[in-house]
Amino acid sequence: MSHQVETDQRAELAARRRTRDDAAAHAAVTRMVEVARTGDNMVPAMLDAARAEATLGEICDALRAEWGTYTEPARF
């Protein structure tokens, strides 16, 4: 892929963030994390976050902050 693709995608992301309702996006991500703390199905909350235009990075960062990251132990 060319560098222009990255530049275009960054511009598109910045434009979406400028025009979205930040409060709604952050509230949806917060609600998703609340659901993640329970045994309930997270898919509806994740879809709500996506519909509120939370980015994949924002969704993943919120879940990483809640659960951490997994690193497979080295086995030889």
PDB file with one MODEL, atoms N, CA, C and O in Angstrom:
MODEL        1
ATOM      1  N   MET A   1       0.832  -1.186   0.000  1.00  0.00           N
ATOM      2  CA  MET A   1       0.000   0.000   0.000  1.00  0.00           C
ATOM      3  C   MET A   1       0.876   1.249   0.000  1.00  0.00           C
ATOM      4  O   MET A   1       1.973   1.261   0.558  1.00  0.00           O
ATOM      5  N   SER A   2       0.387   2.248  -0.611  1.00  0.00           N
ATOM      6  CA  SER A   2       1.153   3.480  -0.676  1.00  0.00           C
ATOM      7  C   SER A   2       0.967   4.302   0.603  1.00  0.00           C
ATOM      8  O   SER A   2       0.028   4.091   1.370  1.00  0.00           O
ATOM      9  N   HIS A   3       1.860   5.211   0.798  1.00  0.00           N
ATOM     10  CA  HIS A   3       1.777   6.113   1.956  1.00  0.00           C
ATOM     11  C   HIS A   3       0.503   6.962   1.877  1.00  0.00           C
ATOM     12  O   HIS A   3      -0.035   7.383   2.901  1.00  0.00           O
ATOM     13  N   GLN A   4       0.039   7.203   0.675  1.00  0.00           N
ATOM     14  CA  GLN A   4      -1.170   8.010   0.492  1.00  0.00           C
ATOM     15  C   GLN A   4      -2.385   7.345   1.130  1.00  0.00           C
ATOM     16  O   GLN A   4      -3.269   8.038   1.634  1.00  0.00           O
ATOM     17  N   VAL A   5      -2.445   6.029   1.116  1.00  0.00           N
ATOM     18  CA  VAL A   5      -3.560   5.312   1.734  1.00  0.00           C
ATOM     19  C   VAL A   5      -3.591   5.617   3.231  1.00  0.00           C
ATOM     20  O   VAL A   5      -4.650   5.905   3.789  1.00  0.00           O
ATOM     21  N   GLU A   6      -2.434   5.554   3.873  1.00  0.00           N
ATOM     22  CA  GLU A   6      -2.358   5.879   5.303  1.00  0.00           C
ATOM     23  C   GLU A   6      -2.778   7.327   5.556  1.00  0.00           C
ATOM     24  O   GLU A   6      -3.538   7.600   6.485  1.00  0.00           O
ATOM     25  N   THR A   7      -2.297   8.229   4.754  1.00  0.00           N
ATOM     26  CA  THR A   7      -2.634   9.641   4.900  1.00  0.00           C
ATOM     27  C   THR A   7      -4.135   9.860   4.750  1.00  0.00           C
ATOM     28  O   THR A   7      -4.739  10.605   5.522  1.00  0.00           O
ATOM     29  N   ASP A   8      -4.730   9.216   3.763  1.00  0.00           N
ATOM     30  CA  ASP A   8      -6.170   9.348   3.541  1.00  0.00           C
ATOM     31  C   ASP A   8      -6.967   8.775   4.718  1.00  0.00           C
ATOM     32  O   ASP A   8      -7.952   9.372   5.154  1.00  0.00           O
ATOM     33  N   GLN A   9      -6.546   7.641   5.219  1.00  0.00           N
ATOM     34  CA  GLN A   9      -7.248   7.016   6.339  1.00  0.00           C
ATOM     35  C   GLN A   9      -7.156   7.874   7.604  1.00  0.00           C
ATOM     36  O   GLN A   9      -8.133   8.015   8.340  1.00  0.00           O
ATOM     37  N   ARG A  10      -5.985   8.440   7.845  1.00  0.00           N
ATOM     38  CA  ARG A  10      -5.834   9.325   9.012  1.00  0.00           C
ATOM     39  C   ARG A  10      -6.733  10.557   8.893  1.00  0.00           C
ATOM     40  O   ARG A  10      -7.320  11.005   9.878  1.00  0.00           O
ATOM     41  N   ALA A  11      -6.834  11.090   7.692  1.00  0.00           N
ATOM     42  CA  ALA A  11      -7.693  12.255   7.465  1.00  0.00           C
ATOM     43  C   ALA A  11      -9.157  11.886   7.676  1.00  0.00           C
ATOM     44  O   ALA A  11      -9.911  12.650   8.277  1.00  0.00           O
ATOM     45  N   GLU A  12      -9.559  10.722   7.184  1.00  0.00           N
ATOM     46  CA  GLU A  12     -10.937  10.253   7.355  1.00  0.00           C
ATOM     47  C   GLU A  12     -11.261  10.051   8.837  1.00  0.00           C
ATOM     48  O   GLU A  12     -12.335  10.437   9.299  1.00  0.00           O
ATOM     49  N   LEU A  13     -10.337   9.450   9.575  1.00  0.00           N
ATOM     50  CA  LEU A  13     -10.535   9.232  11.007  1.00  0.00           C
ATOM     51  C   LEU A  13     -10.650  10.564  11.750  1.00  0.00           C
ATOM     52  O   LEU A  13     -11.519  10.721  12.608  1.00  0.00           O
ATOM     53  N   ALA A  14      -9.796  11.502  11.432  1.00  0.00           N
ATOM     54  CA  ALA A  14      -9.848  12.816  12.076  1.00  0.00           C
ATOM     55  C   ALA A  14     -11.171  13.517  11.785  1.00  0.00           C
ATOM     56  O   ALA A  14     -11.748  14.150  12.669  1.00  0.00           O
ATOM     57  N   ALA A  15     -11.649  13.406  10.555  1.00  0.00           N
ATOM     58  CA  ALA A  15     -12.920  14.032  10.186  1.00  0.00           C
ATOM     59  C   ALA A  15     -14.080  13.389  10.942  1.00  0.00           C
ATOM     60  O   ALA A  15     -14.973  14.089  11.420  1.00  0.00           O
ATOM     61  N   ARG A  16     -14.070  12.070  11.051  1.00  0.00           N
ATOM     62  CA  ARG A  16     -15.133  11.382  11.789  1.00  0.00           C
ATOM     63  C   ARG A  16     -15.129  11.791  13.260  1.00  0.00           C
ATOM     64  O   ARG A  16     -16.184  12.025  13.849  1.00  0.00           O
ATOM     65  N   ARG A  17     -13.955  11.874  13.838  1.00  0.00           N
ATOM     66  CA  ARG A  17     -13.869  12.260  15.250  1.00  0.00           C
ATOM     67  C   ARG A  17     -14.356  13.695  15.465  1.00  0.00           C
ATOM     68  O   ARG A  17     -14.943  14.004  16.503  1.00  0.00           O
ATOM     69  N   ARG A  18     -14.115  14.560  14.497  1.00  0.00           N
ATOM     70  CA  ARG A  18     -14.565  15.945  14.631  1.00  0.00           C
ATOM     71  C   ARG A  18     -16.087  16.054  14.578  1.00  0.00           C
ATOM     72  O   ARG A  18     -16.679  16.901  15.248  1.00  0.00           O
ATOM     73  N   THR A  19     -16.715  15.197  13.781  1.00  0.00           N
ATOM     74  CA  THR A  19     -18.155  15.331  13.558  1.00  0.00           C
ATOM     75  C   THR A  19     -19.012  14.439  14.453  1.00  0.00           C
ATOM     76  O   THR A  19     -20.228  14.619  14.511  1.00  0.00           O
ATOM     77  N   ARG A  20     -18.408  13.493  15.140  1.00  0.00           N
ATOM     78  CA  ARG A  20     -19.204  12.599  15.979  1.00  0.00           C
ATOM     79  C   ARG A  20     -19.560  13.273  17.299  1.00  0.00           C
ATOM     80  O   ARG A  20     -19.007  14.318  17.643  1.00  0.00           O
ATOM     81  N   ASP A  21     -20.467  12.679  18.016  1.00  0.00           N
ATOM     82  CA  ASP A  21     -20.831  13.114  19.359  1.00  0.00           C
ATOM     83  C   ASP A  21     -19.881  12.413  20.323  1.00  0.00           C
ATOM     84  O   ASP A  21     -20.088  11.250  20.668  1.00  0.00           O
ATOM     85  N   ASP A  22     -18.828  13.131  20.761  1.00  0.00           N
ATOM     86  CA  ASP A  22     -17.816  12.533  21.638  1.00  0.00           C
ATOM     87  C   ASP A  22     -18.409  11.980  22.924  1.00  0.00           C
ATOM     88  O   ASP A  22     -18.023  10.901  23.374  1.00  0.00           O
ATOM     89  N   ALA A  23     -19.337  12.707  23.511  1.00  0.00           N
ATOM     90  CA  ALA A  23     -19.936  12.256  24.763  1.00  0.00           C
ATOM     91  C   ALA A  23     -20.652  10.924  24.571  1.00  0.00           C
ATOM     92  O   ALA A  23     -20.557  10.041  25.424  1.00  0.00           O
ATOM     93  N   ALA A  24     -21.359  10.772  23.470  1.00  0.00           N
ATOM     94  CA  ALA A  24     -22.070   9.517  23.190  1.00  0.00           C
ATOM     95  C   ALA A  24     -21.088   8.378  22.949  1.00  0.00           C
ATOM     96  O   ALA A  24     -21.309   7.262  23.420  1.00  0.00           O
ATOM     97  N   ALA A  25     -20.016   8.646  22.228  1.00  0.00           N
ATOM     98  CA  ALA A  25     -19.012   7.611  21.955  1.00  0.00           C
ATOM     99  C   ALA A  25     -18.351   7.154  23.247  1.00  0.00           C
ATOM    100  O   ALA A  25     -18.205   5.954  23.483  1.00  0.00           O
ATOM    101  N   HIS A  26     -17.949   8.105  24.084  1.00  0.00           N
ATOM    102  CA  HIS A  26     -17.297   7.746  25.348  1.00  0.00           C
ATOM    103  C   HIS A  26     -18.264   7.053  26.301  1.00  0.00           C
ATOM    104  O   HIS A  26     -17.872   6.133  27.018  1.00  0.00           O
ATOM    105  N   ALA A  27     -19.508   7.479  26.314  1.00  0.00           N
ATOM    106  CA  ALA A  27     -20.509   6.823  27.163  1.00  0.00           C
ATOM    107  C   ALA A  27     -20.739   5.385  26.702  1.00  0.00           C
ATOM    108  O   ALA A  27     -20.889   4.488  27.532  1.00  0.00           O
ATOM    109  N   ALA A  28     -20.769   5.159  25.411  1.00  0.00           N
ATOM    110  CA  ALA A  28     -20.970   3.807  24.889  1.00  0.00           C
ATOM    111  C   ALA A  28     -19.787   2.904  25.219  1.00  0.00           C
ATOM    112  O   ALA A  28     -19.973   1.729  25.535  1.00  0.00           O
ATOM    113  N   VAL A  29     -18.575   3.443  25.146  1.00  0.00           N
ATOM    114  CA  VAL A  29     -17.387   2.651  25.502  1.00  0.00           C
ATOM    115  C   VAL A  29     -17.389   2.355  27.004  1.00  0.00           C
ATOM    116  O   VAL A  29     -17.055   1.245  27.420  1.00  0.00           O
ATOM    117  N   THR A  30     -17.760   3.336  27.806  1.00  0.00           N
ATOM    118  CA  THR A  30     -17.848   3.120  29.245  1.00  0.00           C
ATOM    119  C   THR A  30     -18.873   2.049  29.569  1.00  0.00           C
ATOM    120  O   THR A  30     -18.631   1.188  30.415  1.00  0.00           O
ATOM    121  N   ARG A  31     -20.013   2.097  28.900  1.00  0.00           N
ATOM    122  CA  ARG A  31     -21.049   1.080  29.110  1.00  0.00           C
ATOM    123  C   ARG A  31     -20.546  -0.292  28.687  1.00  0.00           C
ATOM    124  O   ARG A  31     -20.842  -1.288  29.347  1.00  0.00           O
ATOM    125  N   MET A  32     -19.797  -0.357  27.604  1.00  0.00           N
ATOM    126  CA  MET A  32     -19.241  -1.620  27.142  1.00  0.00           C
ATOM    127  C   MET A  32     -18.311  -2.219  28.203  1.00  0.00           C
ATOM    128  O   MET A  32     -18.347  -3.423  28.455  1.00  0.00           O
ATOM    129  N   VAL A  33     -17.487  -1.381  28.817  1.00  0.00           N
ATOM    130  CA  VAL A  33     -16.580  -1.854  29.866  1.00  0.00           C
ATOM    131  C   VAL A  33     -17.376  -2.344  31.075  1.00  0.00           C
ATOM    132  O   VAL A  33     -17.014  -3.342  31.697  1.00  0.00           O
ATOM    133  N   GLU A  34     -18.449  -1.647  31.403  1.00  0.00           N
ATOM    134  CA  GLU A  34     -19.297  -2.089  32.506  1.00  0.00           C
ATOM    135  C   GLU A  34     -19.875  -3.474  32.226  1.00  0.00           C
ATOM    136  O   GLU A  34     -19.920  -4.321  33.118  1.00  0.00           O
ATOM    137  N   VAL A  35     -20.311  -3.702  31.003  1.00  0.00           N
ATOM    138  CA  VAL A  35     -20.843  -5.013  30.622  1.00  0.00           C
ATOM    139  C   VAL A  35     -19.724  -6.055  30.648  1.00  0.00           C
ATOM    140  O   VAL A  35     -19.959  -7.204  31.021  1.00  0.00           O
ATOM    141  N   ALA A  36     -18.511  -5.663  30.254  1.00  0.00           N
ATOM    142  CA  ALA A  36     -17.376  -6.586  30.246  1.00  0.00           C
ATOM    143  C   ALA A  36     -17.065  -7.098  31.652  1.00  0.00           C
ATOM    144  O   ALA A  36     -16.518  -8.190  31.804  1.00  0.00           O
ATOM    145  N   ARG A  37     -17.404  -6.333  32.659  1.00  0.00           N
ATOM    146  CA  ARG A  37     -17.149  -6.735  34.048  1.00  0.00           C
ATOM    147  C   ARG A  37     -18.164  -7.753  34.565  1.00  0.00           C
ATOM    148  O   ARG A  37     -18.018  -8.279  35.668  1.00  0.00           O
ATOM    149  N   THR A  38     -19.177  -8.021  33.775  1.00  0.00           N
ATOM    150  CA  THR A  38     -20.213  -8.978  34.154  1.00  0.00           C
ATOM    151  C   THR A  38     -20.081 -10.220  33.269  1.00  0.00           C
ATOM    152  O   THR A  38     -19.169 -10.308  32.447  1.00  0.00           O
ATOM    153  N   GLY A  39     -20.963 -11.144  33.436  1.00  0.00           N
ATOM    154  CA  GLY A  39     -20.977 -12.321  32.580  1.00  0.00           C
ATOM    155  C   GLY A  39     -21.902 -12.170  31.392  1.00  0.00           C
ATOM    156  O   GLY A  39     -22.153 -13.136  30.672  1.00  0.00           O
ATOM    157  N   ASP A  40     -22.416 -10.955  31.179  1.00  0.00           N
ATOM    158  CA  ASP A  40     -23.371 -10.722  30.096  1.00  0.00           C
ATOM    159  C   ASP A  40     -22.686 -10.714  28.733  1.00  0.00           C
ATOM    160  O   ASP A  40     -21.470 -10.556  28.630  1.00  0.00           O
ATOM    161  N   ASN A  41     -23.487 -10.887  27.704  1.00  0.00           N
ATOM    162  CA  ASN A  41     -23.025 -10.848  26.328  1.00  0.00           C
ATOM    163  C   ASN A  41     -22.558  -9.434  25.988  1.00  0.00           C
ATOM    164  O   ASN A  41     -23.322  -8.478  26.123  1.00  0.00           O
ATOM    165  N   MET A  42     -21.314  -9.300  25.551  1.00  0.00           N
ATOM    166  CA  MET A  42     -20.745  -7.987  25.247  1.00  0.00           C
ATOM    167  C   MET A  42     -21.058  -7.498  23.842  1.00  0.00           C
ATOM    168  O   MET A  42     -20.889  -6.311  23.561  1.00  0.00           O
ATOM    169  N   VAL A  43     -21.505  -8.366  22.960  1.00  0.00           N
ATOM    170  CA  VAL A  43     -21.691  -7.986  21.558  1.00  0.00           C
ATOM    171  C   VAL A  43     -22.651  -6.798  21.405  1.00  0.00           C
ATOM    172  O   VAL A  43     -22.323  -5.858  20.681  1.00  0.00           O
ATOM    173  N   PRO A  44     -23.821  -6.801  22.057  1.00  0.00           N
ATOM    174  CA  PRO A  44     -24.691  -5.633  21.888  1.00  0.00           C
ATOM    175  C   PRO A  44     -24.034  -4.321  22.339  1.00  0.00           C
ATOM    176  O   PRO A  44     -24.200  -3.293  21.683  1.00  0.00           O
ATOM    177  N   ALA A  45     -23.300  -4.351  23.438  1.00  0.00           N
ATOM    178  CA  ALA A  45     -22.624  -3.140  23.918  1.00  0.00           C
ATOM    179  C   ALA A  45     -21.514  -2.709  22.962  1.00  0.00           C
ATOM    180  O   ALA A  45     -21.304  -1.514  22.752  1.00  0.00           O
ATOM    181  N   MET A  46     -20.807  -3.674  22.385  1.00  0.00           N
ATOM    182  CA  MET A  46     -19.766  -3.341  21.409  1.00  0.00           C
ATOM    183  C   MET A  46     -20.380  -2.726  20.154  1.00  0.00           C
ATOM    184  O   MET A  46     -19.846  -1.764  19.600  1.00  0.00           O
ATOM    185  N   LEU A  47     -21.496  -3.281  19.713  1.00  0.00           N
ATOM    186  CA  LEU A  47     -22.171  -2.727  18.541  1.00  0.00           C
ATOM    187  C   LEU A  47     -22.677  -1.313  18.826  1.00  0.00           C
ATOM    188  O   LEU A  47     -22.612  -0.442  17.958  1.00  0.00           O
ATOM    189  N   ASP A  48     -23.178  -1.087  20.034  1.00  0.00           N
ATOM    190  CA  ASP A  48     -23.612   0.264  20.402  1.00  0.00           C
ATOM    191  C   ASP A  48     -22.439   1.241  20.366  1.00  0.00           C
ATOM    192  O   ASP A  48     -22.590   2.378  19.919  1.00  0.00           O
ATOM    193  N   ALA A  49     -21.282   0.803  20.832  1.00  0.00           N
ATOM    194  CA  ALA A  49     -20.086   1.660  20.794  1.00  0.00           C
ATOM    195  C   ALA A  49     -19.703   1.971  19.343  1.00  0.00           C
ATOM    196  O   ALA A  49     -19.364   3.108  19.013  1.00  0.00           O
ATOM    197  N   ALA A  50     -19.760   0.959  18.491  1.00  0.00           N
ATOM    198  CA  ALA A  50     -19.437   1.179  17.078  1.00  0.00           C
ATOM    199  C   ALA A  50     -20.452   2.110  16.420  1.00  0.00           C
ATOM    200  O   ALA A  50     -20.087   2.965  15.613  1.00  0.00           O
ATOM    201  N   ARG A  51     -21.723   1.939  16.767  1.00  0.00           N
ATOM    202  CA  ARG A  51     -22.761   2.816  16.202  1.00  0.00           C
ATOM    203  C   ARG A  51     -22.601   4.254  16.670  1.00  0.00           C
ATOM    204  O   ARG A  51     -22.980   5.188  15.962  1.00  0.00           O
ATOM    205  N   ALA A  52     -22.033   4.436  17.876  1.00  0.00           N
ATOM    206  CA  ALA A  52     -21.772   5.784  18.393  1.00  0.00           C
ATOM    207  C   ALA A  52     -20.473   6.346  17.813  1.00  0.00           C
ATOM    208  O   ALA A  52     -20.024   7.423  18.204  1.00  0.00           O
ATOM    209  N   GLU A  53     -19.875   5.604  16.877  1.00  0.00           N
ATOM    210  CA  GLU A  53     -18.653   5.979  16.173  1.00  0.00           C
ATOM    211  C   GLU A  53     -17.414   5.974  17.044  1.00  0.00           C
ATOM    212  O   GLU A  53     -16.472   6.725  16.792  1.00  0.00           O
ATOM    213  N   ALA A  54     -17.409   5.122  18.082  1.00  0.00           N
ATOM    214  CA  ALA A  54     -16.158   4.866  18.793  1.00  0.00           C
ATOM    215  C   ALA A  54     -15.267   4.094  17.828  1.00  0.00           C
ATOM    216  O   ALA A  54     -15.748   3.230  17.094  1.00  0.00           O
ATOM    217  N   THR A  55     -13.993   4.394  17.824  1.00  0.00           N
ATOM    218  CA  THR A  55     -13.089   3.721  16.899  1.00  0.00           C
ATOM    219  C   THR A  55     -12.716   2.344  17.438  1.00  0.00           C
ATOM    220  O   THR A  55     -12.869   2.072  18.629  1.00  0.00           O
ATOM    221  N   LEU A  56     -12.232   1.490  16.561  1.00  0.00           N
ATOM    222  CA  LEU A  56     -11.770   0.181  16.980  1.00  0.00           C
ATOM    223  C   LEU A  56     -10.650   0.331  18.002  1.00  0.00           C
ATOM    224  O   LEU A  56     -10.577  -0.435  18.963  1.00  0.00           O
ATOM    225  N   GLY A  57      -9.785   1.306  17.801  1.00  0.00           N
ATOM    226  CA  GLY A  57      -8.702   1.553  18.751  1.00  0.00           C
ATOM    227  C   GLY A  57      -9.231   1.939  20.121  1.00  0.00           C
ATOM    228  O   GLY A  57      -8.719   1.472  21.138  1.00  0.00           O
ATOM    229  N   GLU A  58     -10.246   2.784  20.157  1.00  0.00           N
ATOM    230  CA  GLU A  58     -10.835   3.183  21.443  1.00  0.00           C
ATOM    231  C   GLU A  58     -11.483   1.998  22.148  1.00  0.00           C
ATOM    232  O   GLU A  58     -11.367   1.851  23.365  1.00  0.00           O
ATOM    233  N   ILE A  59     -12.161   1.162  21.382  1.00  0.00           N
ATOM    234  CA  ILE A  59     -12.807  -0.016  21.955  1.00  0.00           C
ATOM    235  C   ILE A  59     -11.746  -0.978  22.496  1.00  0.00           C
ATOM    236  O   ILE A  59     -11.856  -1.447  23.629  1.00  0.00           O
ATOM    237  N   CYS A  60     -10.736  -1.268  21.704  1.00  0.00           N
ATOM    238  CA  CYS A  60      -9.682  -2.192  22.126  1.00  0.00           C
ATOM    239  C   CYS A  60      -8.880  -1.638  23.298  1.00  0.00           C
ATOM    240  O   CYS A  60      -8.551  -2.382  24.222  1.00  0.00           O
ATOM    241  N   ASP A  61      -8.560  -0.347  23.276  1.00  0.00           N
ATOM    242  CA  ASP A  61      -7.821   0.262  24.384  1.00  0.00           C
ATOM    243  C   ASP A  61      -8.594   0.158  25.688  1.00  0.00           C
ATOM    244  O   ASP A  61      -8.010  -0.098  26.741  1.00  0.00           O
ATOM    245  N   ALA A  62      -9.906   0.357  25.624  1.00  0.00           N
ATOM    246  CA  ALA A  62     -10.734   0.261  26.833  1.00  0.00           C
ATOM    247  C   ALA A  62     -10.715  -1.160  27.385  1.00  0.00           C
ATOM    248  O   ALA A  62     -10.637  -1.358  28.598  1.00  0.00           O
ATOM    249  N   LEU A  63     -10.786  -2.138  26.505  1.00  0.00           N
ATOM    250  CA  LEU A  63     -10.759  -3.534  26.962  1.00  0.00           C
ATOM    251  C   LEU A  63      -9.369  -3.940  27.440  1.00  0.00           C
ATOM    252  O   LEU A  63      -9.248  -4.719  28.386  1.00  0.00           O
ATOM    253  N   ARG A  64      -8.325  -3.428  26.804  1.00  0.00           N
ATOM    254  CA  ARG A  64      -6.965  -3.697  27.287  1.00  0.00           C
ATOM    255  C   ARG A  64      -6.759  -3.099  28.681  1.00  0.00           C
ATOM    256  O   ARG A  64      -6.136  -3.721  29.541  1.00  0.00           O
ATOM    257  N   ALA A  65      -7.280  -1.904  28.897  1.00  0.00           N
ATOM    258  CA  ALA A  65      -7.160  -1.266  30.209  1.00  0.00           C
ATOM    259  C   ALA A  65      -7.882  -2.087  31.272  1.00  0.00           C
ATOM    260  O   ALA A  65      -7.448  -2.144  32.423  1.00  0.00           O
ATOM    261  N   GLU A  66      -8.976  -2.717  30.885  1.00  0.00           N
ATOM    262  CA  GLU A  66      -9.757  -3.525  31.826  1.00  0.00           C
ATOM    263  C   GLU A  66      -9.121  -4.889  32.073  1.00  0.00           C
ATOM    264  O   GLU A  66      -9.018  -5.322  33.221  1.00  0.00           O
ATOM    265  N   TRP A  67      -8.697  -5.563  31.024  1.00  0.00           N
ATOM    266  CA  TRP A  67      -8.221  -6.940  31.139  1.00  0.00           C
ATOM    267  C   TRP A  67      -6.723  -7.119  30.974  1.00  0.00           C
ATOM    268  O   TRP A  67      -6.189  -8.174  31.318  1.00  0.00           O
ATOM    269  N   GLY A  68      -6.037  -6.115  30.457  1.00  0.00           N
ATOM    270  CA  GLY A  68      -4.615  -6.276  30.169  1.00  0.00           C
ATOM    271  C   GLY A  68      -4.428  -6.970  28.833  1.00  0.00           C
ATOM    272  O   GLY A  68      -5.377  -7.148  28.069  1.00  0.00           O
ATOM    273  N   THR A  69      -3.195  -7.358  28.566  1.00  0.00           N
ATOM    274  CA  THR A  69      -2.892  -8.052  27.331  1.00  0.00           C
ATOM    275  C   THR A  69      -2.309  -9.417  27.641  1.00  0.00           C
ATOM    276  O   THR A  69      -1.688  -9.621  28.684  1.00  0.00           O
ATOM    277  N   TYR A  70      -2.512 -10.326  26.744  1.00  0.00           N
ATOM    278  CA  TYR A  70      -1.994 -11.674  26.913  1.00  0.00           C
ATOM    279  C   TYR A  70      -0.719 -11.810  26.127  1.00  0.00           C
ATOM    280  O   TYR A  70      -0.658 -11.435  24.956  1.00  0.00           O
ATOM    281  N   THR A  71       0.311 -12.351  26.771  1.00  0.00           N
ATOM    282  CA  THR A  71       1.549 -12.674  26.097  1.00  0.00           C
ATOM    283  C   THR A  71       1.799 -14.156  26.317  1.00  0.00           C
ATOM    284  O   THR A  71       1.960 -14.615  27.448  1.00  0.00           O
ATOM    285  N   GLU A  72       1.829 -14.885  25.234  1.00  0.00           N
ATOM    286  CA  GLU A  72       2.035 -16.322  25.340  1.00  0.00           C
ATOM    287  C   GLU A  72       3.449 -16.595  25.849  1.00  0.00           C
ATOM    288  O   GLU A  72       4.417 -16.027  25.344  1.00  0.00           O
ATOM    289  N   PRO A  73       3.560 -17.461  26.844  1.00  0.00           N
ATOM    290  CA  PRO A  73       4.903 -17.764  27.363  1.00  0.00           C
ATOM    291  C   PRO A  73       5.726 -18.523  26.316  1.00  0.00           C
ATOM    292  O   PRO A  73       5.196 -19.309  25.531  1.00  0.00           O
ATOM    293  N   ALA A  74       7.011 -18.266  26.331  1.00  0.00           N
ATOM    294  CA  ALA A  74       7.899 -18.953  25.402  1.00  0.00           C
ATOM    295  C   ALA A  74       8.060 -20.402  25.835  1.00  0.00           C
ATOM    296  O   ALA A  74       8.295 -20.692  27.008  1.00  0.00           O
ATOM    297  N   ARG A  75       7.931 -21.297  24.884  1.00  0.00           N
ATOM    298  CA  ARG A  75       8.085 -22.737  25.181  1.00  0.00           C
ATOM    299  C   ARG A  75       9.050 -23.329  24.168  1.00  0.00           C
ATOM    300  O   ARG A  75       8.843 -23.261  22.957  1.00  0.00           O
ATOM    301  N   PHE A  76      10.069 -23.886  24.687  1.00  0.00           N
ATOM    302  CA  PHE A  76      11.064 -24.516  23.806  1.00  0.00           C
ATOM    303  C   PHE A  76      11.301 -25.929  24.224  1.00  0.00           C
ATOM    304  O   PHE A  76      12.105 -26.629  23.608  1.00  0.00           O
TER     305      PHE A  76
ENDMDL
END
